[in-house]
Amino acid sequence: MHHTLGAHFQELTYQRALFQEFRSAGLDFGREVEIPVFYKGIRLHSRRVDFVVDDCLVEIKAKALLEPKDFEQTLSYLRASGYKIALVLNFGSSKLEINRIVN
């Protein structure tokens, strides 16, 4: 997908293409999924993540360089929601970057 599209589109383009790839692969997934945010067992509100595939959050970025806040944000989503694993996919660089984050 990254090879076909290249590195200069907005996140939404990659999200839509990844949706097609997940669907073609027959994966069980959700797009723009609201995940609950808890604090001391109390639900505060929810945040939207790009995808949930099985029990994994998937966040899409389209930046030349990922910043520490990109990883910190995703780790915060993991901690607050109870999910254990996330992938941060960056389509904005010349080569697709895949970062796995574990809570």
C-alpha positions as MATLAB code, in Angstrom:
seq = 'MHHTLGAHFQELTYQRALFQEFRSAGLDFGREVEIPVFYKGIRLHSRRVDFVVDDCLVEIKAKALLEPKDFEQTLSYLRASGYKIALVLNFGSSKLEINRIVN';
ca = [
       0.000    0.000    0.000;
       2.767    2.466    0.948;
       4.708    1.477   -2.160;
       1.675    2.215   -4.347;
       0.566    5.502   -2.761;
       3.890    6.961   -1.701;
       4.508    9.208    1.282;
       2.759   12.521    0.655;
      -0.908   12.037    1.424;
      -2.865   12.963    4.528;
      -3.634   10.344    7.177;
      -7.191    9.954    5.903;
      -5.983    8.611    2.553;
      -3.923    5.908    4.246;
      -6.759    5.129    6.625;
      -9.146    4.573    3.740;
      -6.636    2.421    1.858;
      -5.873    0.370    4.976;
      -9.610   -0.134    5.472;
      -9.740   -1.690    1.992;
      -6.722   -3.889    2.728;
      -8.168   -5.133    6.040;
     -11.508   -5.842    4.400;
      -9.861   -7.681    1.468;
      -7.892   -9.803    3.948;
     -11.100  -10.737    5.789;
      -9.850   -9.344    9.103;
     -12.150   -8.638   12.032;
     -11.620   -4.923   12.647;
     -13.274   -1.635   13.487;
     -12.506    1.789   11.996;
     -12.526    5.003   14.033;
     -13.409    3.051   17.135;
     -14.406    4.861   20.304;
     -12.378    3.417   23.162;
     -13.329    4.188   26.755;
     -10.909    6.094   28.965;
     -10.910    5.049   32.613;
      -9.442    6.658   35.709;
      -9.416    4.600   38.906;
     -12.110    2.374   37.497;
     -14.377    5.261   36.494;
     -15.137    5.907   32.847;
     -14.260    9.501   32.065;
     -15.026    9.669   28.361;
     -13.856    8.053   25.167;
     -11.189    8.658   22.516;
     -11.260    7.647   18.896;
      -8.526    5.424   17.447;
      -8.022    4.762   13.750;
      -8.520    0.999   13.953;
      -8.926   -1.861   16.370;
      -7.839   -5.160   14.828;
      -8.572   -8.098   17.121;
      -7.186   -6.796   20.440;
      -4.683   -4.355   18.929;
      -5.046   -0.590   18.531;
      -3.729    0.756   15.231;
      -2.842    4.435   14.922;
      -1.966    5.938   11.550;
       0.445    8.825   11.096;
       1.620   10.636    7.969;
       4.675   12.552    9.178;
       8.209   12.885    7.892;
       9.405   12.084   11.427;
       7.508   10.656   14.355;
       7.816   12.583   17.589;
       7.906   11.249   21.162;
       4.378   12.602   21.703;
       3.072   10.229   19.009;
       4.228    7.249   21.058;
       3.211    8.805   24.380;
      -0.307    9.458   23.078;
      -0.715    5.874   21.922;
       0.688    4.492   25.177;
      -1.779    6.688   27.075;
      -4.626    5.202   25.008;
      -3.427    1.722   25.921;
      -3.176    2.456   29.626;
      -6.504    4.225   29.870;
      -8.461    1.734   27.784;
      -7.067   -1.572   29.004;
      -5.766   -2.671   25.611;
      -2.290   -4.223   25.759;
      -0.813   -3.765   22.268;
      -0.813   -1.004   19.686;
       0.829   -0.374   16.350;
       1.799    3.081   15.154;
       2.070    3.065   11.367;
       3.794    6.045    9.800;
       3.180    6.436    6.075;
       4.788    9.890    5.866;
       8.395    8.820    5.430;
       9.991    7.271    2.358;
       9.720    3.824    3.981;
       6.728    2.622    5.985;
       7.517    2.754    9.716;
       5.884    0.202   12.006;
       6.242    0.685   15.760;
       4.817   -1.769   18.287;
       3.868   -0.413   21.705;
       3.097   -2.703   24.621;
       1.368   -1.681   27.827;
];
